[in-house]
Amino acid sequence: MQLRKSSKKQAKIKLALQGPAGSGKTMSALYLAYGLCGDWSKIAVIDSENNSADLYAHLGGYNVLPLEGKYDPETYMDAIKVCEQAGMEVIIIDSMSQCWDNLLEYHAGLPGNSFTNWQKVTPRMTALIQTILGVNCHVISTMRCKQDYVLSEKNGKMVPEKVGLKAVMRDGIDYEYTIVFDINMKHQALASKDRTNLFANKPEFTITPTTGKIILDWCNDGVTMEMIRTEITKAGSIEQLTAVYNQFPEWNSQLMADFTQRKAQLLQHKEEQPKINYQPNFVRSDANRSTHITTPACQ
């Protein structure tokens, strides 16, 4: 273990939108995605909602990848890899709730002890989450909330109003995302979690492409791999190279080849330097009390 100075890295946002059916999660996700990349052709929607993503085709020419009734975590992971390999900059998973429903149904059909059977379910969901966090794209996940109705006063009368409750997803899933927006039936968002501190303690608002641009600015503010590669190249000694290595330990595994190559270059340069041996020859003349200095001999 080794202490290091804190440094913010440039990142790809991992964001969740949760709300009841009809709250506008898909359209909000598309607006966010466009703000994040500014190019509809670089946006992909992994659609588990019976082709509902096509309902917003008028917004722009984004890509759709239907899951066609296969909602297991492995299918979601394969879909994410397809989008990444296709060069997508933003992946919208619409929605994650079908995957969790699939796992709950799988768990219910397993024979034996219900508690121990979770050992066959949890690792599969964890693998999906790790894929989302590790993919080199912005990811927006939508999650359906359980619906309920509350009575609210309107024009002097008590009328039922549909509200969203807990997301249909594994407990604690919100901890995995950088930002979690709760969307109500008025299509307004409120940040229930925000590590960026961009939307924390802010009133409800409507998501637009500008929201995505604000998040993109936060993502681009920080250290990148290319910045560290430049520092490695600029290192003029083993000591300077070691200082760069110790300053960014979280990048060491990814940049090990660069560190190794630069170290070899520095060692080779050091060996090629000519060795200079100074042998000053001082001759003192007592006759005139002057000192004669000959040119140092170099080898």
Order of alpha helices (4+ residues) and beta strands (2+ residues): beta-alpha-beta-beta-alpha-beta-alpha-alpha-alpha-beta-beta-beta-beta-alpha-alpha-alpha-alpha-beta-beta
